[in-house]
């Protein structure tokens, strides 16, 4: 029944690293000003160019920033995000 509701299957290719570096800081203000090397590391370890994964990472990072009263993303916060995602990076 569900298959009958899908008119056209969409396939999105993973973002390349230059696309990630351009898109993610524009996607959410919390990534604006974050070092490109850190964004590249997150992409390599957890997101793999997948925008939906970036959205999950961003949500968990935003929750962590709020809960901890912090204002910027760093590797310590990202380790906590990875734990929530079940990613060992």
NUDO-377970 format. One record per residue: residue in one letter; residue number from 1; z, y, x of N, C-alpha, C in turn. Coordinates in Angstrom, 3 decimals, padded with zeros to 6 digits. Example, Ala and Ser with C-alpha at 12.3 -4.5 7.8 and 13.67 -1.06 7.14 Angstrom:
NUDO-377970
<rec code="A" pos="1" n_up="007.800" n_north="-005.690" n_east="013.190" ca_up="007.800" ca_north="-004.500" ca_east="012.300" c_up="007.800" c_north="-003.300" c_east="013.200"/>
<rec code="S" pos="2" n_up="007.080" n_north="-002.250" n_east="012.850" ca_up="007.140" ca_north="-001.060" ca_east="013.670" c_up="007.870" c_north="000.030" c_east="012.900"/>
//
This chain:
NUDO-377970
<rec code="X" pos="1" n_up="000.000" n_north="-001.188" n_east="000.821" ca_up="000.000" ca_north="000.000" ca_east="000.000" c_up="000.000" c_north="001.255" c_east="000.867"/>
<rec code="X" pos="2" n_up="000.825" n_north="001.282" n_east="001.895" ca_up="000.847" ca_north="002.462" ca_east="002.754" c_up="-000.480" c_north="002.673" c_east="003.457"/>
<rec code="X" pos="3" n_up="-001.106" n_north="001.609" n_east="003.894" ca_up="-002.383" ca_north="001.733" ca_east="004.595" c_up="-003.415" c_north="002.434" c_east="003.713"/>
<rec code="X" pos="4" n_up="-003.303" n_north="002.265" n_east="002.414" ca_up="-004.267" ca_north="002.897" ca_east="001.521" c_up="-004.076" c_north="004.411" c_east="001.457"/>
<rec code="X" pos="5" n_up="-002.948" n_north="004.903" n_east="001.919" ca_up="-002.682" ca_north="006.338" ca_east="001.869" c_up="-003.108" c_north="007.059" c_east="003.146"/>
<rec code="X" pos="6" n_up="-003.472" n_north="006.326" n_east="004.153" ca_up="-003.888" ca_north="006.934" ca_east="005.399" c_up="-005.398" c_north="007.137" c_east="005.333"/>
<rec code="X" pos="7" n_up="-005.806" n_north="008.385" n_east="005.260" ca_up="-007.225" ca_north="008.681" ca_east="005.156" c_up="-007.904" c_north="008.541" c_east="006.514"/>
<rec code="X" pos="8" n_up="-007.331" n_north="009.176" n_east="007.530" ca_up="-007.893" ca_north="009.095" ca_east="008.874" c_up="-006.731" c_north="008.946" c_east="009.853"/>
<rec code="X" pos="9" n_up="-006.783" n_north="007.945" n_east="010.712" ca_up="-005.766" ca_north="007.773" ca_east="011.728" c_up="-005.985" c_north="008.810" c_east="012.817"/>
<rec code="X" pos="10" n_up="-004.935" n_north="009.473" n_east="013.205" ca_up="-005.005" ca_north="010.479" ca_east="014.259" c_up="-004.401" c_north="009.908" c_east="015.533"/>
<rec code="X" pos="11" n_up="-005.061" n_north="010.136" n_east="016.634" ca_up="-004.516" ca_north="009.705" ca_east="017.912" c_up="-004.423" c_north="010.928" c_east="018.815"/>
<rec code="X" pos="12" n_up="-003.235" n_north="011.190" n_east="019.312" ca_up="-003.023" ca_north="012.327" ca_east="020.206" c_up="-002.805" c_north="011.795" c_east="021.613"/>
<rec code="X" pos="13" n_up="-003.543" n_north="012.331" n_east="022.527" ca_up="-003.377" ca_north="011.945" ca_east="023.923" c_up="-002.166" c_north="012.652" c_east="024.503"/>
<rec code="X" pos="14" n_up="-001.509" n_north="012.052" n_east="025.485" ca_up="-000.362" ca_north="012.713" ca_east="026.118" c_up="-000.788" c_north="014.031" c_east="026.765"/>
<rec code="X" pos="15" n_up="000.131" n_north="014.977" n_east="026.760" ca_up="-000.113" ca_north="016.237" ca_east="027.450" c_up="-000.148" c_north="015.994" c_east="028.953"/>
<rec code="X" pos="16" n_up="-001.027" n_north="016.696" n_east="029.634" ca_up="-001.033" ca_north="016.639" ca_east="031.091" c_up="000.109" c_north="017.501" c_east="031.608"/>
<rec code="X" pos="17" n_up="000.454" n_north="017.348" n_east="032.873" ca_up="001.550" ca_north="018.156" ca_east="033.420" c_up="001.271" c_north="019.654" c_east="033.295"/>
<rec code="X" pos="18" n_up="000.079" n_north="020.159" n_east="033.620" ca_up="-000.167" ca_north="021.594" ca_east="033.411" c_up="-000.005" c_north="022.016" c_east="031.946"/>
<rec code="X" pos="19" n_up="-000.410" n_north="021.136" n_east="031.016" ca_up="-000.224" ca_north="021.445" ca_east="029.592" c_up="001.255" c_north="021.469" c_east="029.230"/>
<rec code="X" pos="20" n_up="002.026" n_north="020.529" n_east="029.773" ca_up="003.469" ca_north="020.501" ca_east="029.524" c_up="004.106" c_north="021.791" c_east="030.034"/>
<rec code="X" pos="21" n_up="003.754" n_north="022.189" n_east="031.254" ca_up="004.348" ca_north="023.383" ca_east="031.861" c_up="003.986" c_north="024.655" c_east="031.103"/>
<rec code="X" pos="22" n_up="002.840" n_north="024.657" n_east="030.438" ca_up="002.443" ca_north="025.818" ca_east="029.638" c_up="003.005" c_north="025.769" c_east="028.220"/>
<rec code="X" pos="23" n_up="003.089" n_north="024.574" n_east="027.657" ca_up="003.444" ca_north="024.420" ca_east="026.245" c_up="004.947" c_north="024.427" c_east="025.988"/>
<rec code="X" pos="24" n_up="005.698" n_north="023.712" n_east="026.785" ca_up="007.124" ca_north="023.523" ca_east="026.488" c_up="007.913" c_north="024.834" c_east="026.519"/>
<rec code="X" pos="25" n_up="007.732" n_north="025.712" n_east="027.504" ca_up="008.458" ca_north="026.991" ca_east="027.441" c_up="008.071" c_north="027.839" c_east="026.224"/>
<rec code="X" pos="26" n_up="006.851" n_north="027.690" n_east="025.736" ca_up="006.429" ca_north="028.422" ca_east="024.543" c_up="006.929" c_north="027.741" c_east="023.268"/>
<rec code="X" pos="27" n_up="007.187" n_north="026.437" n_east="023.345" ca_up="007.639" ca_north="025.654" ca_east="022.193" c_up="009.021" c_north="026.075" c_east="021.722"/>
<rec code="X" pos="28" n_up="009.937" n_north="026.269" n_east="022.668" ca_up="011.311" ca_north="026.634" ca_east="022.300" c_up="011.874" c_north="027.591" c_east="023.346"/>
<rec code="X" pos="29" n_up="012.541" n_north="028.659" n_east="022.906" ca_up="013.062" ca_north="029.653" ca_east="023.853" c_up="014.042" c_north="029.092" c_east="024.887"/>
<rec code="X" pos="30" n_up="014.690" n_north="027.982" n_east="024.581" ca_up="015.654" ca_north="027.451" ca_east="025.548" c_up="014.960" c_north="026.970" c_east="026.821"/>
<rec code="X" pos="31" n_up="013.667" n_north="026.638" n_east="026.741" ca_up="012.925" ca_north="026.190" ca_east="027.912" c_up="012.324" c_north="027.361" c_east="028.688"/>
<rec code="X" pos="32" n_up="012.300" n_north="028.533" n_east="028.087" ca_up="011.755" ca_north="029.716" ca_east="028.754" c_up="012.658" c_north="030.085" c_east="029.931"/>
<rec code="X" pos="33" n_up="012.088" n_north="030.180" n_east="031.088" ca_up="012.866" ca_north="030.505" ca_east="032.283" c_up="013.402" c_north="029.292" c_east="033.025"/>
<rec code="X" pos="34" n_up="013.266" n_north="028.103" n_east="032.455" ca_up="013.693" ca_north="026.886" ca_east="033.148" c_up="012.674" c_north="026.592" c_east="034.246"/>
<rec code="X" pos="35" n_up="013.160" n_north="026.214" n_east="035.408" ca_up="012.303" ca_north="025.923" ca_east="036.543" c_up="011.259" c_north="024.860" c_east="036.181"/>
<rec code="X" pos="36" n_up="010.020" n_north="025.122" n_east="036.561" ca_up="008.931" ca_north="024.197" ca_east="036.273" c_up="009.156" c_north="022.820" c_east="036.861"/>
<rec code="X" pos="37" n_up="009.841" n_north="022.761" n_east="038.013" ca_up="010.134" ca_north="021.459" ca_east="038.612" c_up="011.064" c_north="020.633" c_east="037.728"/>
<rec code="X" pos="38" n_up="012.007" n_north="021.297" n_east="037.066" ca_up="012.924" ca_north="020.590" ca_east="036.175" c_up="012.181" c_north="020.109" c_east="034.922"/>
<rec code="X" pos="39" n_up="011.302" n_north="020.944" n_east="034.392" ca_up="010.506" ca_north="020.535" ca_east="033.233" c_up="009.612" c_north="019.350" c_east="033.609"/>
<rec code="X" pos="40" n_up="009.017" n_north="019.414" n_east="034.792" ca_up="008.168" ca_north="018.301" ca_east="035.256" c_up="008.984" c_north="017.030" c_east="035.416"/>
<rec code="X" pos="41" n_up="010.216" n_north="017.160" n_east="035.893" ca_up="011.084" ca_north="015.995" ca_east="036.061" c_up="011.423" c_north="015.367" c_east="034.706"/>
<rec code="X" pos="42" n_up="011.742" n_north="016.210" n_east="033.726" ca_up="012.037" ca_north="015.697" ca_east="032.383" c_up="010.815" c_north="014.975" c_east="031.820"/>
<rec code="X" pos="43" n_up="009.650" n_north="015.555" n_east="032.035" ca_up="008.442" ca_north="014.917" ca_east="031.533" c_up="008.229" c_north="013.561" c_east="032.194"/>
<rec code="X" pos="44" n_up="008.444" n_north="013.506" n_east="033.493" ca_up="008.256" ca_north="012.248" ca_east="034.227" c_up="009.279" c_north="011.192" c_east="033.815"/>
<rec code="X" pos="45" n_up="010.531" n_north="011.602" n_east="033.647" ca_up="011.596" ca_north="010.649" ca_east="033.377" c_up="011.709" c_north="010.235" c_east="031.916"/>
<rec code="X" pos="46" n_up="011.371" n_north="011.143" n_east="030.990" ca_up="011.686" ca_north="010.826" ca_east="029.599" c_up="010.595" c_north="011.147" c_east="028.583"/>
<rec code="X" pos="47" n_up="009.830" n_north="012.194" n_east="028.779" ca_up="008.895" ca_north="012.611" ca_east="027.732" c_up="007.492" c_north="012.028" c_east="027.905"/>
<rec code="X" pos="48" n_up="007.044" n_north="011.895" n_east="029.127" ca_up="005.745" ca_north="011.278" ca_east="029.420" c_up="004.580" c_north="011.943" c_east="028.693"/>
<rec code="X" pos="49" n_up="004.665" n_north="013.285" n_east="028.559" ca_up="003.584" ca_north="014.020" ca_east="027.915" c_up="003.546" c_north="013.900" c_east="026.402"/>
<rec code="X" pos="50" n_up="004.548" n_north="013.251" n_east="025.827" ca_up="004.603" ca_north="013.029" ca_east="024.382" c_up="005.353" c_north="014.191" c_east="023.727"/>
<rec code="X" pos="51" n_up="004.637" n_north="014.959" n_east="022.901" ca_up="005.259" ca_north="016.142" ca_east="022.304" c_up="006.410" c_north="015.774" c_east="021.373"/>
<rec code="X" pos="52" n_up="006.300" n_north="014.666" n_east="020.687" ca_up="007.389" ca_north="014.236" ca_east="019.802" c_up="008.653" c_north="013.933" c_east="020.620"/>
<rec code="X" pos="53" n_up="008.470" n_north="013.331" n_east="021.800" ca_up="009.612" ca_north="013.083" ca_east="022.689" c_up="010.212" c_north="014.411" c_east="023.149"/>
<rec code="X" pos="54" n_up="009.359" n_north="015.377" n_east="023.447" ca_up="009.861" ca_north="016.703" ca_east="023.836" c_up="010.678" c_north="017.333" c_east="022.706"/>
<rec code="X" pos="55" n_up="010.254" n_north="017.139" n_east="021.473" ca_up="011.006" ca_north="017.682" ca_east="020.337" c_up="012.389" c_north="017.037" c_east="020.251"/>
<rec code="X" pos="56" n_up="012.464" n_north="015.710" n_east="020.452" ca_up="013.765" ca_north="015.018" ca_east="020.440" c_up="014.650" c_north="015.515" c_east="021.582"/>
<rec code="X" pos="57" n_up="014.070" n_north="015.631" n_east="022.767" ca_up="014.831" ca_north="016.106" ca_east="023.930" c_up="015.349" c_north="017.516" c_east="023.670"/>
<rec code="X" pos="58" n_up="014.507" n_north="018.351" n_east="023.110" ca_up="014.896" ca_north="019.733" ca_east="022.816" c_up="016.031" c_north="019.775" c_east="021.808"/>
<rec code="X" pos="59" n_up="015.961" n_north="018.960" n_east="020.772" ca_up="017.030" ca_north="018.924" ca_east="019.754" c_up="018.351" c_north="018.493" c_east="020.366"/>
<rec code="X" pos="60" n_up="018.335" n_north="017.435" n_east="021.157" ca_up="019.577" ca_north="016.964" ca_east="021.786" c_up="020.099" c_north="017.990" c_east="022.793"/>
<rec code="X" pos="61" n_up="019.207" n_north="018.618" n_east="023.523" ca_up="019.638" ca_north="019.634" ca_east="024.489" c_up="020.240" c_north="020.841" c_east="023.772"/>
<rec code="X" pos="62" n_up="019.626" n_north="021.265" n_east="022.680" ca_up="020.159" ca_north="022.399" ca_east="021.911" c_up="021.538" c_north="022.063" c_east="021.348"/>
<rec code="X" pos="63" n_up="021.689" n_north="020.845" n_east="020.829" ca_up="022.998" ca_north="020.415" ca_east="020.325" c_up="024.032" c_north="020.413" c_east="021.449"/>
<rec code="X" pos="64" n_up="023.638" n_north="019.929" n_east="022.624" ca_up="024.552" ca_north="019.893" ca_east="023.764" c_up="024.946" c_north="021.287" c_east="024.228"/>
<rec code="X" pos="65" n_up="023.984" n_north="022.189" n_east="024.270" ca_up="024.296" ca_north="023.566" ca_east="024.662" c_up="025.292" c_north="024.193" c_east="023.701"/>
<rec code="X" pos="66" n_up="025.052" n_north="024.003" n_east="022.414" ca_up="025.943" ca_north="024.568" ca_east="021.396" c_up="027.340" c_north="023.957" c_east="021.484"/>
<rec code="X" pos="67" n_up="027.409" n_north="022.643" n_east="021.575" ca_up="028.697" ca_north="021.949" ca_east="021.601" c_up="029.523" c_north="022.326" c_east="022.827"/>
<rec code="X" pos="68" n_up="028.846" n_north="022.586" n_east="023.936" ca_up="029.552" ca_north="022.879" ca_east="025.180" c_up="029.676" c_north="024.380" c_east="025.448"/>
<rec code="X" pos="69" n_up="029.128" n_north="025.191" n_east="024.563" ca_up="029.201" ca_north="026.640" ca_east="024.739" c_up="028.423" c_north="027.118" c_east="025.951"/>
<rec code="X" pos="70" n_up="027.355" n_north="026.395" n_east="026.264" ca_up="026.557" ca_north="026.740" ca_east="027.438" c_up="025.314" c_north="027.510" c_east="027.018"/>
<rec code="X" pos="71" n_up="024.661" n_north="028.115" n_east="028.010" ca_up="023.494" ca_north="028.937" ca_east="027.707" c_up="022.222" c_north="028.490" c_east="028.406"/>
<rec code="X" pos="72" n_up="022.316" n_north="027.553" n_east="029.352" ca_up="021.101" ca_north="027.144" ca_east="030.051" c_up="021.083" c_north="025.638" c_east="030.321"/>
<rec code="X" pos="73" n_up="019.890" n_north="025.140" n_east="030.457" ca_up="019.681" ca_north="023.720" ca_east="030.703" c_up="019.787" c_north="023.448" c_east="032.197"/>
<rec code="X" pos="74" n_up="020.482" n_north="022.372" n_east="032.538" ca_up="020.531" ca_north="021.929" ca_east="033.931" c_up="020.499" c_north="020.404" c_east="033.956"/>
<rec code="X" pos="75" n_up="020.513" n_north="019.841" n_east="035.152" ca_up="020.396" ca_north="018.387" ca_east="035.273" c_up="021.571" c_north="017.653" c_east="034.631"/>
<rec code="X" pos="76" n_up="022.764" n_north="018.237" n_east="034.684" ca_up="023.927" ca_north="017.590" ca_east="034.061" c_up="023.716" c_north="017.451" c_east="032.552"/>
<rec code="X" pos="77" n_up="023.266" n_north="018.497" n_east="031.916" ca_up="023.010" ca_north="018.437" ca_east="030.480" c_up="021.898" c_north="017.436" c_east="030.180"/>
<rec code="X" pos="78" n_up="020.877" n_north="017.412" n_east="031.014" ca_up="019.772" ca_north="016.483" ca_east="030.782" c_up="020.213" c_north="015.035" c_east="030.922"/>
<rec code="X" pos="79" n_up="021.140" n_north="014.755" n_east="031.815" ca_up="021.674" ca_north="013.391" ca_east="031.917" c_up="022.353" c_north="012.990" c_east="030.608"/>
<rec code="X" pos="80" n_up="023.071" n_north="013.926" n_east="029.997" ca_up="023.716" ca_north="013.649" ca_east="028.711" c_up="022.667" c_north="013.411" c_east="027.621"/>
<rec code="X" pos="81" n_up="021.591" n_north="014.199" n_east="027.665" ca_up="020.501" ca_north="014.013" ca_east="026.705" c_up="019.883" c_north="012.638" c_east="026.886"/>
<rec code="X" pos="82" n_up="019.634" n_north="012.242" n_east="028.126" ca_up="019.050" ca_north="010.924" ca_east="028.398" c_up="019.937" c_north="009.810" c_east="027.846"/>
<rec code="X" pos="83" n_up="021.256" n_north="009.974" n_east="027.964" ca_up="022.170" ca_north="008.966" ca_east="027.423" c_up="022.010" c_north="008.850" c_east="025.917"/>
<rec code="X" pos="84" n_up="021.856" n_north="009.980" n_east="025.256" ca_up="021.679" ca_north="009.966" ca_east="023.801" c_up="020.362" c_north="009.329" c_east="023.396"/>
<rec code="X" pos="85" n_up="019.360" n_north="009.495" n_east="024.267" ca_up="018.052" ca_north="008.924" ca_east="023.984" c_up="017.967" c_north="007.447" c_east="024.374"/>
<rec code="X" pos="86" n_up="018.940" n_north="006.990" n_east="025.147" ca_up="018.900" ca_north="005.621" ca_east="025.641" c_up="017.967" c_north="005.460" c_east="026.834"/>
<rec code="X" pos="87" n_up="017.710" n_north="006.584" n_east="027.523" ca_up="016.839" ca_north="006.573" ca_east="028.695" c_up="017.703" c_north="006.596" c_east="029.940"/>
<rec code="X" pos="88" n_up="017.447" n_north="005.705" n_east="030.854" ca_up="018.212" ca_north="005.716" ca_east="032.101" c_up="017.369" c_north="006.381" c_east="033.173"/>
<rec code="X" pos="89" n_up="017.589" n_north="007.660" n_east="033.338" ca_up="016.830" ca_north="008.406" ca_east="034.359" c_up="017.788" c_north="009.103" c_east="035.291"/>
//
